[in-house]
């Protein structure tokens, strides 16, 4: 098996951003992808976006023409997660920002919110239910959830980690605390973990993801401005969490990590930006440039991360918001932003790239990764 890559969606001035995707396999072997398309000149998180989808019948090498999966009837609709459950039902989650009475101020817009919405399909994505929003999260808050973050625990419980934004004035407008929502009825109703994790640092704790450990506990990873990913552990399926601690080997800028377990080996695969610049840079990549894009393997259930290889290493571009899917034939399918910069770092466009690598590629002799 050879590596394969494809630029799935190319940004342009009228559509400056594609990405935040998620991929699942269907029973007939097809692949289904959902992702965001920003369709005005505003490429930031308050820009108008909707959710597109397409299918592949040849293991991700070619894709159908994209179609609109979730229209945007709010400020924006983006950051997609897909999960196929043992029942066969597909659960779709996405973030939706609206103007609401007594909301928070978000990126210069007064009285907004951000909450996760859900839909399901019982026919492999051909038709979808009416959307619903969880009542576990207040309408007037800004709750953020990354793409490709829905997880099902071995007990059947669904887990969807997120963060709540607590702006601390202009000096720290994105300060967040993290938590986990969980559902025991395939996503119809959700509960929120009893405590929110905090960190005394710029931005706090953001963009969490969870993975189940071999003993059934949960490991949560969170991005920070302190030069490392942080982690927390839950021994009660997401209801309570330990105090956050730095992961020394996951050196990172203010950028998320994606972690999943490789089915064929049982090891954990993490993909992140192994770099840190404490001085920071202006624009969307402050506190460290999001390049290279690095893969690392843990053979001891997340205690250490020893095997590293760079997936992308172009110092002029940024790479982030990864989705990870394992497809038949022992291959790993990744999607992620590739960000191009113009006029220094002040103008940028995000393309959506797809890369397929054989599992053994991640275990081959590691490249020189500083």
C-alpha positions in Angstrom: 0.0 0.0 0.0 1.3 3.4 -0.9 0.6 6.8 0.6 -2.1 8.9 -1.1 -3.1 12.5 -0.9 -5.7 14.7 -2.4 -6.7 18.4 -2.0 -10.4 17.8 -1.3 -11.5 21.4 -1.3 -9.4 24.4 -2.4 -10.1 27.8 -0.8 -10.5 31.0 -2.8 -11.4 34.6 -1.9 -15.2 33.9 -2.0 -14.8 30.6 -0.1 -11.8 31.2 2.1 -12.0 28.2 4.4 -12.8 24.5 4.2 -12.3 21.9 6.9 -13.1 20.8 10.4 -14.2 17.5 8.9 -15.1 14.0 10.0 -15.1 10.6 8.1 -16.9 7.3 8.8 -17.1 4.0 7.0 -20.4 2.6 5.8 -21.4 -1.1 5.9 -21.0 -1.4 2.1 -17.4 -0.2 2.3 -18.1 3.4 1.2 -16.7 6.3 3.1 -18.8 9.4 4.1 -17.2 12.7 4.9 -18.8 15.9 6.3 -17.0 19.2 6.5 -17.4 23.0 6.8 -17.5 25.4 3.8 -17.2 29.1 4.6 -18.9 31.0 1.8 -18.3 34.7 2.5 -15.0 36.6 2.6 -14.9 36.3 6.4 -12.7 33.2 7.2 -12.8 33.5 11.0 -15.0 31.5 13.3 -17.8 34.1 13.0 -17.9 33.8 9.2 -20.9 32.3 7.5 -20.5 28.5 7.0 -22.6 25.5 6.3 -21.9 21.7 6.3 -21.2 19.8 3.1 -20.8 16.0 2.6 -19.7 13.6 -0.1 -19.0 9.9 -0.5 -16.3 7.6 -1.8 -16.6 4.1 -3.1 -12.9 3.5 -3.7 -11.4 3.8 -0.3 -11.1 7.6 -0.4 -9.3 8.0 -3.7 -12.2 9.8 -5.5 -15.3 11.5 -4.1 -18.7 12.4 -5.3 -19.7 16.0 -5.9 -20.3 17.6 -2.5 -23.9 18.3 -1.4 -25.3 20.5 1.4 -25.8 18.4 4.5 -26.7 21.1 7.1 -27.8 24.6 5.8 -26.8 27.6 7.8 -29.7 29.5 9.2 -27.7 31.2 12.0 -24.4 33.2 12.2 -22.5 30.1 11.3 -22.7 26.3 11.3 -19.5 24.3 11.4 -17.1 21.9 13.2 -18.6 18.5 12.4 -18.3 15.2 14.1 -19.7 11.8 12.9 -20.1 8.6 14.8 -21.4 5.3 13.6 -22.9 3.4 16.6 -23.3 -0.4 16.9 -27.0 -0.1 16.2 -26.1 1.2 12.7 -27.4 4.7 13.4 -25.1 7.6 12.4 -25.0 10.5 14.8 -24.0 13.9 13.4 -23.0 16.8 15.6 -22.0 20.3 14.7 -21.6 23.8 16.3 -24.1 26.5 15.6 -23.7 30.1 16.6 -26.8 32.3 16.9 -27.7 35.8 18.1 -29.6 35.4 21.3 -30.9 37.7 24.0 -28.4 38.2 26.9 -25.7 36.1 25.2 -22.0 36.6 25.4 -19.8 38.8 23.3 -17.9 36.7 20.8 -15.3 38.1 18.4 -16.8 41.5 18.5 -20.4 40.5 18.1 -22.7 41.1 21.1 -25.2 38.6 22.5 -24.2 35.5 20.7 -24.0 31.8 21.7 -22.4 28.6 20.4 -24.0 25.2 21.1 -23.8 21.7 19.7 -26.7 20.5 17.6 -27.4 16.9 16.6 -29.1 14.8 13.9 -29.2 11.1 13.1 -29.5 8.9 10.1 -30.8 5.3 10.0 -30.2 4.8 6.3 -26.4 5.4 6.0 -26.7 9.2 5.5 -29.4 9.3 2.8 -31.9 11.0 5.0 -31.5 12.7 8.4 -33.7 13.5 11.4 -34.8 16.9 12.4 -32.0 18.7 14.4 -32.1 19.0 18.2 -30.0 20.9 20.8 -29.0 19.6 24.2 -30.7 21.1 27.2 -27.7 20.4 29.4 -25.9 23.6 28.1 -27.3 27.1 28.7 -28.6 28.9 25.6 -26.7 32.1 26.5 -23.2 30.7 26.7 -20.4 30.1 24.2 -19.8 26.3 24.2 -17.2 25.1 21.7 -16.7 21.6 20.4 -14.0 20.5 17.9 -14.5 18.4 14.8 -14.3 14.6 14.9 -14.7 14.5 18.7 -17.7 12.1 19.2 -16.6 8.9 21.0 -18.4 5.8 22.1 -17.2 4.1 25.3 -17.0 0.3 25.4 -20.0 0.5 27.8 -22.1 2.2 25.1 -22.0 5.7 26.6 -21.4 8.5 24.1 -18.8 11.2 25.0 -18.5 14.6 23.5 -15.9 16.9 25.2 -16.1 20.6 24.9 -15.1 24.0 26.4 -16.9 27.0 27.7 -15.5 30.4 26.8 -15.1 32.9 29.7 -13.7 36.1 28.1 -11.4 38.0 30.4 -11.4 41.3 28.6 -9.3 42.2 25.5 -6.2 40.7 27.0 -7.6 37.2 27.1 -10.8 37.1 25.0 -10.8 33.3 24.5 -10.2 32.1 28.0 -11.9 28.7 28.4 -12.6 25.9 30.8 -13.2 22.3 29.7 -15.7 19.6 30.5 -17.3 16.5 28.9 -20.9 15.8 28.0 -22.2 12.3 27.9 -25.3 10.4 26.7 -26.7 7.0 27.5 -29.5 7.0 24.9 -27.5 7.4 21.6 -27.4 11.2 21.9 -31.0 12.1 22.4 -30.2 13.6 25.9 -27.0 14.7 27.4 -25.5 15.4 30.8 -22.5 17.6 31.6 -19.5 16.6 33.8 -20.0 18.1 37.3 -16.8 20.2 37.3 -15.1 22.2 34.6 -11.3 22.0 34.4 -9.4 25.3 34.7 -5.9 26.5 34.0 -4.3 29.8 35.1 -2.9 30.7 31.7 -3.8 32.7 28.6 -6.8 31.0 26.9 -7.1 28.5 29.8 -7.9 25.0 28.6 -9.4 24.6 25.2 -10.5 22.1 22.4 -10.5 18.9 24.4 -10.6 15.4 22.9 -11.0 12.0 24.7 -9.9 8.5 24.1 -10.7 5.3 26.1 -7.8 3.6 27.8 -7.5 -0.2 28.0 -8.8 -0.3 31.6 -12.0 1.6 30.6 -10.9 5.0 32.0 -10.9 8.0 29.8 -7.9 10.2 28.8 -8.7 13.8 27.9 -6.2 16.1 26.0 -6.5 19.9 26.0 -4.6 22.6 24.1 -2.9 25.4 26.2 -0.6 28.4 25.7 2.0 26.9 28.0 3.9 24.9 25.3 2.4 21.5 25.9 -0.9 19.7 25.6 -2.4 19.0 29.0 -4.3 15.9 30.1 -6.9 14.7 32.6 -8.3 11.2 33.5 -11.8 10.1 34.3 -12.5 6.8 36.1 -16.3 7.1 35.9 -16.9 7.4 32.2 -16.7 11.2 31.9 -18.6 12.4 35.0 -15.6 13.6 37.0 -12.0 14.4 36.0 -8.6 14.7 37.6 -6.7 17.9 37.8 -5.1 18.7 34.5 -1.3 18.0 34.0 1.1 18.8 31.2 2.1 16.1 28.8 5.9 16.8 28.4 6.3 14.9 25.2 3.4 16.6 23.4 5.1 19.9 22.9 2.6 22.1 21.2 1.5 25.7 20.3 -2.0 26.9 20.9 -3.3 24.1 18.6 -5.3 20.9 19.3 -4.1 17.3 19.3 -6.2 14.5 17.8 -5.9 11.0 19.4 -7.4 7.6 18.5 -6.6 4.0 19.0 -5.3 2.0 16.1 -7.6 -1.0 15.8 -5.0 -3.4 14.3 -2.2 -2.7 16.9 -4.0 -1.4 20.0 -1.6 1.5 20.2 -2.6 5.2 20.5 -2.0 7.5 17.6 -1.7 11.3 18.3 -1.4 14.0 15.6 -0.3 17.5 16.7 2.0 20.4 15.9 5.4 19.6 17.5 6.6 23.2 17.9 6.4 26.0 20.3 7.3 29.7 20.1 6.8 31.4 23.5 7.3 34.8 21.9 4.4 34.2 19.6 3.4 35.7 16.2 0.5 37.9 15.2 -2.5 36.5 13.4 -4.2 33.1 13.6 -0.9 31.2 14.5 0.1 33.2 17.6 2.0 31.4 20.3 3.6 29.1 17.8 3.3 28.3 14.1 1.2 25.2 13.3 3.9 23.4 11.4 5.1 20.7 11.2 2.2 18.3 11.5 3.6 15.4 13.5 2.3 11.9 14.3 3.4 10.0 17.4 2.6 6.6 18.7 2.1 5.5 22.4 2.6 1.7 23.0 1.8 2.0 26.7 -1.7 3.5 26.7 -0.7 7.2 26.7 2.0 7.1 29.4 4.8 7.8 26.9 5.0 8.9 23.2 8.2 7.6 21.6 7.7 7.1 17.9 7.4 10.3 15.9 7.2 11.1 12.2 6.3 14.3 10.4 3.3 14.1 8.1 3.7 17.7 6.8 6.8 19.9 7.2 6.2 23.0 5.1 7.4 26.0 7.3 5.3 28.4 5.2 2.0 26.8 5.9 -0.1 25.8 8.9 -1.7 22.4 9.4 -4.5 21.8 12.0 -7.9 20.4 12.9 -7.2 16.8 12.0 -9.8 14.0 11.7 -8.6 10.4 11.9 -10.4 7.4 10.4 -9.3 3.8 10.0 -10.4 2.1 6.8 -10.4 -1.5 5.6 -6.9 -2.7 4.6 -5.1 -1.3 7.6 -5.0 2.3 6.3 -5.3 5.6 8.2 -7.3 8.4 6.5 -6.6 11.9 7.7 -8.2 15.2 6.8 -6.9 18.6 8.0 -6.5 22.2 7.1 -3.6 23.4 5.0 -3.4 27.1 5.6 -1.8 29.5 3.1 -0.8 33.0 4.2 -0.8 36.3 2.3 0.4 39.7 3.2 2.5 38.3 6.0 0.3 36.5 8.4 -2.7 38.8 8.3 -4.6 37.2 5.4 -5.0 33.5 5.0 -7.0 30.7 3.4 -7.6 27.2 4.6 -7.8 24.3 2.1 -9.1 20.8 3.1 -6.5 18.1 2.5 -7.0 14.4 2.7 -4.0 12.0 3.2 -4.1 8.2 3.4 -1.2 6.3 5.0 -0.7 2.6 5.7 -0.6 1.9 9.4 3.0 0.5 9.1 4.1 4.0 8.0 3.7 5.4 11.5 6.0 2.7 12.9 8.8 2.9 10.4 12.1 4.5 11.3 11.3 7.9 12.7 12.3 11.1 11.0 14.5 13.6 12.8 11.9 15.4 14.8 13.4 18.0 17.2 
